[in-house]
Amino acid sequence: MKLGRRFGWLWAAYTVSTFGTWLAFDALALIAVIVLHAGAAQVSLLASVGVAVGAVAAVPLGPWIEFRRKRPVMITADLVRGAALLTLPAAYALGALGFGQLLVVSVVVAAADITFTAASGAHLKALVPPDGLLTAAGRFESTNWTASVLGPPVGGALVGLLGPVTTVAADAVSYLLSAFGIRAIGREETVPERTGTPRAGELLDGWRHLLTSRALRPLFFNVLLNNALIMAGSPVLAVLMLGGLGFTPWQYGLAFAVPCLGGLLGSRLARPLATRYGRHRVLRASGVLRACWPIGLAFVGPGPSGLLVVMVVEAGLITCCGIFNPLLVTERLEMTPNDRVARVLAAWSVTGKAVTAALTALWGLLAALLGARTALGLAGVLLLATPLLLWPRPAATERPSPATVPPSPAAPPPTR
């Protein structure tokens, strides 16, 4: 399906920034360890607190984004991310780089990420026709998994050849190029109009919609817990593989880079499967299947056989995620009226980052107390229960249509 030149520019902007992000995968942690000789506690602080504080800082942005043109917001978020990251190589060259700066940059980037996600989701819904949402989401998903395969190995090579801040500089440039691509979309947007005075409750409108919608509420809690439990186990698995099991860094990188090909495959299958079997059925089936794989990580052993176990488990998980994610994006946009898209996406992203940060810190503590395998096994068992949140199937009558949903008193649908 052709989605037009304007979508092409948006896709190009997403592609360059996504490759930059994966090129700089774990770059702040690498800088903390290699340049600042930070310990495990500081690296964990950087991974969890920076994201959590950034998420809290982004809370007021949802209502602010809702009633503004989306492309200028996206461009500003890209420029902020690029400028924040460029301060790191500058400080490194001057010999002034410190852990506090890394923490501030992680907060700024996290808040800008949430801002961009909220604005871009609302913009995408206005940019492509309703029957093109799944195609667009599938293309974004394919791009993400392709970048996840190619980015980290290339980034690792660049760090080895040119130093630890090289990939951060490349990531910053990718955001600047993304801003240029979004600017090239052209055509001025009309500022969304209000039909009432601003309300204090607008800050909570995103969460209110998620928690009162029978269609979105189960998806919200399922994705929230599933993603948080998967991410919470990642540092524990890294400690187990690189520490107790004796895998080398290149083997660790290989164990996660190759399975990302499954995400590319899954994203290509999402639309054909949904067309043949129905979107709701495929969404629920892939949601169930993605929860079944991570428990296998508790049984990883040393040597080639252990590496193969990790690769098989990750390939199965990522393939299911590659199918599930484009369907989720489409469902979420269709189930949200135009006058609430930015607030809903901001609330979803803020909550996801905060819960993931909290569970990551908790699972690090559990691993220290109970052992890495026990912590991974517990995460796997809890994940097996998350598919229960996908039932019952939401009623079809609840699906809103942007053309028929009445505007709220304080926030009419944006006009273009």
SVG drawing of the C-alpha trace seen along z (x, -y; Angstrom):
<svg xmlns="http://www.w3.org/2000/svg" viewBox="-22 -29 63 56">
<polyline fill="none" stroke="black" stroke-width="0.4" points="0.0,0.0 1.3,-3.4 1.1,-6.0 2.4,-9.0 5.4,-11.3 4.7,-12.9 4.7,-9.6 7.9,-8.8 9.6,-11.8 8.3,-10.8 9.5,-7.2 12.9,-8.5 13.2,-10.7 12.2,-7.7 14.8,-5.5 17.7,-7.7 17.0,-8.5 16.3,-4.8 19.6,-3.7 21.3,-6.4 19.7,-5.2 20.7,-1.5 24.2,-2.6 24.5,-4.2 22.9,-1.3 23.9,-1.4 26.3,-4.3 25.7,-6.2 26.4,-3.0 29.6,-2.4 30.8,-5.9 30.1,-5.6 32.1,-2.4 34.9,-3.1 35.5,-6.8 34.3,-7.4 35.0,-3.9 31.6,-3.8 30.5,-0.8 27.4,1.3 25.4,-0.9 26.0,-4.0 25.2,-2.3 22.0,-1.0 21.2,-4.5 21.8,-5.9 19.6,-3.2 16.6,-3.6 16.6,-7.0 17.4,-9.0 14.5,-7.4 12.1,-7.6 12.8,-11.3 12.5,-12.0 9.1,-10.3 7.9,-12.4 9.1,-15.6 7.1,-14.7 3.8,-14.3 2.6,-17.9 3.5,-17.7 0.5,-15.6 -2.1,-18.3 0.4,-20.9 1.1,-18.8 -2.6,-18.1 -3.5,-21.6 -0.4,-22.5 0.8,-21.6 2.5,-18.3 5.4,-18.6 7.0,-21.7 6.8,-19.7 8.5,-16.7 11.2,-18.9 11.9,-20.6 12.1,-17.2 14.6,-16.0 16.7,-19.2 16.6,-19.0 17.8,-15.3 20.5,-16.1 21.8,-19.2 21.7,-17.3 23.8,-14.4 26.3,-16.7 27.2,-18.1 28.8,-14.8 31.5,-14.6 32.2,-18.3 32.7,-17.8 34.8,-14.7 37.1,-16.7 37.5,-19.3 38.2,-16.7 35.1,-17.9 32.8,-15.0 31.2,-13.8 28.6,-11.4 26.2,-14.2 26.2,-15.3 25.4,-11.8 22.4,-11.7 21.1,-15.1 21.4,-14.1 19.5,-10.8 16.7,-12.8 16.5,-15.3 16.5,-12.6 13.9,-10.5 11.5,-13.5 12.1,-14.4 11.5,-10.8 8.1,-10.8 7.3,-14.2 8.2,-13.0 6.3,-9.7 3.1,-11.5 3.3,-14.1 4.3,-11.6 1.5,-9.2 -1.1,-11.9 0.6,-13.2 0.7,-9.7 -3.1,-9.2 -3.7,-12.5 -1.1,-11.8 -2.3,-8.4 -5.7,-7.0 -7.3,-4.7 -6.8,-1.6 -3.1,-2.5 -2.3,-2.6 -1.3,1.1 0.9,0.8 2.6,-2.3 3.1,-0.7 4.5,2.4 7.1,0.3 8.2,-1.4 8.5,2.0 10.5,3.5 12.9,0.5 13.3,0.8 14.3,4.5 16.6,3.9 18.4,1.2 18.6,3.4 20.4,6.1 22.9,3.7 23.3,0.9 24.9,2.5 27.7,4.4 28.6,1.3 28.4,-0.9 30.7,1.5 33.2,1.4 33.1,-2.4 33.7,-2.5 36.6,-0.2 38.2,-2.2 37.3,-5.8 36.5,-6.0 33.4,-5.7 31.7,-9.0 31.7,-8.4 28.3,-6.7 26.8,-9.4 27.9,-12.0 26.5,-9.9 23.2,-9.5 23.0,-13.3 23.5,-13.9 20.8,-11.4 18.3,-13.5 19.3,-16.6 18.7,-14.8 15.4,-13.5 14.3,-17.1 15.2,-18.0 13.2,-15.1 10.1,-16.1 10.5,-19.7 10.5,-18.4 7.1,-16.9 5.8,-20.4 2.3,-21.7 1.4,-23.9 -0.8,-22.4 -3.7,-24.1 -3.4,-24.8 -6.0,-22.6 -8.7,-24.9 -10.2,-24.7 -13.9,-25.1 -13.5,-25.9 -11.1,-27.0 -8.2,-24.8 -9.0,-22.4 -6.8,-21.2 -8.0,-17.7 -6.5,-17.7 -3.2,-16.5 -4.9,-13.2 -7.1,-12.9 -4.7,-10.4 -4.8,-8.0 -8.5,-8.6 -9.2,-7.4 -6.9,-4.4 -8.5,-3.3 -12.1,-3.8 -11.9,-2.3 -12.9,1.4 -11.0,1.8 -7.7,0.2 -7.5,1.0 -6.6,4.7 -4.0,3.9 -2.5,1.1 -1.9,3.3 -0.8,6.3 1.8,4.3 2.9,2.4 3.6,5.6 4.9,7.6 7.5,5.0 8.5,4.2 9.1,7.8 11.1,8.5 13.3,5.4 13.7,6.0 15.4,9.3 17.8,7.9 20.5,6.6 20.2,9.8 20.8,11.9 23.8,9.7 25.4,10.3 24.7,14.0 26.1,14.4 29.1,12.1 29.9,13.1 29.0,16.6 28.8,18.2 31.9,16.6 30.5,15.4 32.6,12.8 31.1,9.4 30.9,10.3 29.1,13.6 26.7,11.6 26.1,9.1 25.6,12.0 23.0,13.6 20.7,10.6 21.6,9.2 20.8,12.4 17.4,13.0 16.3,9.5 15.9,10.9 12.8,12.5 11.4,9.1 11.9,8.1 10.1,11.3 7.3,10.8 6.7,7.2 6.4,8.3 3.9,11.0 1.7,8.8 -0.5,7.4 -0.9,10.7 -1.8,12.6 -4.3,9.9 -5.9,9.9 -6.2,13.7 -7.2,14.5 -8.5,11.2 -6.6,8.5 -8.0,9.2 -7.3,12.9 -3.7,12.4 -3.1,9.6 -4.2,11.9 -2.4,15.0 0.9,13.2 0.3,11.5 0.0,14.9 3.0,16.5 5.4,13.7 4.9,14.3 5.9,18.0 9.5,17.6 11.4,15.7 11.1,18.4 13.6,20.4 16.4,17.9 16.5,19.3 18.0,22.5 20.8,20.9 24.1,22.8 27.7,22.2 29.2,22.8 27.7,23.0 24.6,24.8 23.8,22.0 24.4,19.4 22.0,21.4 19.3,21.4 19.5,17.6 19.3,17.1 16.3,19.5 14.4,17.9 15.1,14.4 14.2,15.2 10.9,16.6 10.1,13.7 11.2,11.0 9.3,12.7 6.1,12.6 6.8,9.0 7.4,8.1 3.8,9.4 2.2,7.9 3.6,4.4 2.2,3.1 -1.2,4.5 -1.0,2.8 -0.1,-0.6 -3.0,-0.3 -5.4,0.7 -4.3,-2.0 -4.7,-4.8 -8.1,-3.5 -9.4,-3.2 -8.4,-6.8 -10.4,-9.8 -8.4,-12.4 -8.8,-15.0 -7.0,-12.7 -4.2,-10.9 -1.3,-12.9 -2.4,-12.7 -3.1,-9.0 0.3,-8.2 2.1,-10.5 0.4,-8.7 1.1,-5.3 4.8,-6.2 5.3,-7.9 3.7,-4.9 5.7,-2.4 9.0,-4.0 8.3,-4.5 7.1,-0.9 10.1,0.5 12.5,-1.6 11.0,-0.4 10.9,3.3 14.5,3.1 15.7,1.8 13.6,4.4 14.9,7.3 18.5,6.2 17.8,6.5 16.1,9.9 19.1,11.2 21.4,10.0 19.4,11.8 18.1,14.9 20.5,15.4 20.3,14.5 18.5,17.7 15.9,17.4 15.2,13.8 14.9,14.7 12.7,17.6 10.4,15.5 10.1,12.9 9.3,15.8 6.6,17.2 4.9,13.8 5.0,13.2 3.0,16.4 0.1,14.7 0.1,11.5 -2.0,12.9 -5.0,13.2 -5.2,9.4 -6.0,9.7 -9.4,11.2 -12.3,10.6 -12.3,9.3 -13.5,5.7 -16.9,5.0 -16.9,3.9 -19.3,1.1 -16.7,-0.6 -14.4,-1.4 -14.5,-5.1 -14.5,-6.7 -12.8,-10.1 -15.6,-11.2 -18.3,-10.3 -16.8,-10.8 -18.3,-13.9 -15.6,-16.4 -15.2,-16.9 -16.1,-20.3 -12.6,-21.4 -10.8,-19.7 -12.2,-19.4 -10.6,-17.1 -7.7,-18.9 -8.4,-20.3 -5.8,-20.2"/>
</svg>
